[in-house]
Amino acid sequence: MADAKIRVLVAKPGLDGHDRGAKVIARALRDAGMEVIYTGLRQTPEMIVTAALQEDVQVIGLSILSGAHNAIVPRVMDLLRQNKMDDVIVLVGGIIPDQDIEGLKKAGVAAIFQPGTAMDDIVKFIRTHVKGPGVPTA
């Protein structure tokens, strides 16, 4: 189990029709040695949490460009709590106005990555914050 990979679910919630960024992130995480599950476009919070539960992921990355983050993210966080998945780290990327960041963090989001964030920064954040069996701590 010492070589267990960090498992990350990358999801596109809401009505976004553009997933290039999510695919770029998924590939970068995969290239960094993580196991990545990409759910595809137009996922509901329920679909995302169900997939996260089935795939036994440690991280959920939500890519949101539509502006619906203030509705979608709290619902995902509530569903995670209902399913006793409080240990899953939730990251949000995309077009998130600065004034919304504090509220998302209060809802339980571990980090928000806005456009232009270096892939290495996202990889380092995940490696630093994921704890669990078989996951190197350094």
N, C-alpha and C positions, 0 to 999 in steps of 0.2 A: 504493500500500500504506500510505500515511501515515494513512489513516482506518480501518485494520483494527481491528475490535472485539475486546475481550477475550472469549474463549469459555469459558463456565462450564458444567459438567455438574452438575446438582443431582439427587441420588439419595436414595432411601429404601431402605436395605438392611434385610434381615432381615424379621421378621414384623410390623413396624409396620403398623397399619391406618389410621393417622391422618396425613394429609399436608397439612393446612391450613397449617402453619408453612412447610413446604418450598415450597408454592405462593406464599405471601406473600414469601418470600425471592426466589424466581424472578422474581416481578413487580417487586420493588424493584431487582434487578440489571438487569433489562430496561429499566426506567424510567431507570436510570443510564447507559444506552447500551451495555450488554454484550449479547452474544449468549448466550442461555441455552437449554440443552437439558435438559428435565426427563424423567427416565426412568420416573416412576411408582412405584407401590408394589411392595414385596416383591422387591427386586432382590438377586441374589447378588453377592458381590465379583467373580466372573468376568464377570457381565453388565455390571457398572459399568465395569470396566477395559476390556472389549471396546468398549463404547460410547464411552468416553473416547478410545480409540485411533482408532476410526472417525471420530469427530467432531473430532479434532485439537484437544482442549481444552487450555487452560493451567491451569485450576482445576477441581478436583472438590470439590463441597460435599456432605458426607454428613449427612443429617438422621436422627438416631437417638434414639428415645424408649424403645425396648424394654429397654435395659440391656445389650444384646449388643455394645456398642462394643469391649470388650476382646477379643472374638473376631473381629469383622468388620473393624475398622480394621487390625490387623496383617496380615490376609490381603490386604486391598486394597493395602497398602504393599508386600508381597512381590510381588504380581502386577505392580504398577507397575515395580518393580525388574527383574523378569524380562523385561518388555517394553521395557526401556531408556527408561522414561518418568520418570526421576528429576527432570526439570525441571517436572513437573506439581505444582502447589501443592495440597495436600489440607487442607481445612477441615472441621471437625466442629461440628455444632450440635445442640442438643437437651438432653436430660436427662443430663448428664455430671457425676457426683459429683466434687467438688474433689479427692479423693484419687486419682482416675484420670487427672487432667490431665497430670501429669508423665510417666507411662508412655506416654500417647498421643503426647506431644511427642517422647519418646525414640524412638518407632516411626517418627517422621518427619512427624507432623502439624504444619502451620505455625501453626495457631491453632484454639482451641476457643471457640465462641460459645454461652454459656448463655442460658436464657430471659431476656428483658428487654434483650438487647443491641440498641442502636440500629442501624437499617438503615444509617445513614450511616457508622457505625464499620466495618461489614462492607465496604461499598463502598470506603471509604478504604483499608482493609487490602489488599483485592485490587488496587486501583490502585497502591498503594505497592510491592507485592511481585511483581507480574507484570512480567517483562522479556521482550522479544522483538521481532520485526520489526513495525514499525508501531504499537507500543504506546508512547504518550507516557510519558516518564519522570517528568514532574512532575504 
